[in-house]
Amino acid sequence: MLWLNDVYGLDIRCVRLTPYKVDSRLLLDVQQVIPLPEASGLTVQLRRRQSQARAASADTRDWTPYEIITPAGRTEPLRLSGV
């Protein structure tokens, strides 16, 4: 089921519901069975890595350094911003 979460963005879970009667009150114990709670940390890490990789590969800005040369001298290397 984890692949459905990753590939299609579906949040599919399986939970176990256990009813308990205490005096006249009815209580419900809810436990997540699938995916295991420990797996959520792993999937969060994987998604974070994938989004960082996508963001890095989608960066098409021009990072070429430029220097301005005038009779007075040169500037420090400059970069165009937002281009």
N, C-alpha and C positions, 0 to 999 in steps of 0.2 A: 503494500500500500504506500510505502514511502515514495516510490517512483511516481505515483499519481500526484502526490504533493509537489514533487520536484518538476515533473514534466508539464503538468496541466494546472498547477497552482491550486489544486483541490485540497481542502482541509478535511480529510476523512479520518475518523477515529472510531475505535470500538471501545465501549465502556461497559463495565460490569456494574449492575445495580443490585444491591442487596438490601432488602427491607428488614428492619428490626422493629419490634414492638416493645416499648418501654412504658410500663404502666398503661396509660390510655393513649399515649402518643405513638405515632408511627414515624420512624426515622428511616432515612434512606442513605446508604453508604454508596458513594459513586467512586469507582476506581477506573482509571484509564488503562486499558489492556494493550491496545495496538494504536499507534506505535508506542513502544515502551517510553516512559518519560525520559529515560536516559538518552534515547535516540534524538530527542528534540534539540539537545545541545549540539549534537553532531550535524544535524540538518541546518541549523542556524549558521554554524561555521562554514559549511559547504556553500550555502547561499551567499554568505558574505564574500567568500573567495571568488565565486562566480561573478558577482556584481562588480567587484573590484577589477577583475580581469576584463570584463566587458567595458568598464569605464576607461581603463587604461588603453584598450585597443581602439576605442571610439574617439580618442583625443586626436583631432586632425588639425589642431592649431599649429601655426608656424613658430617653432622655438629656435629658429636660426638667430645667432647673435649678430648684431650690427654695430659698427663703429662709425661715428661721424667725424670726418677729418676736415678741419678748417685750418687756415693759416695760423690760428692760435694754438692748435694742437689736436689731440684725439680725445674722444670721450671713452669712458669705460664701456665694455661690451653691453649693448642694450638689446632687449627683446621686444618684439611687438606684442601687445597684450590684446587678447580677445579676438585675434584674427585666425 
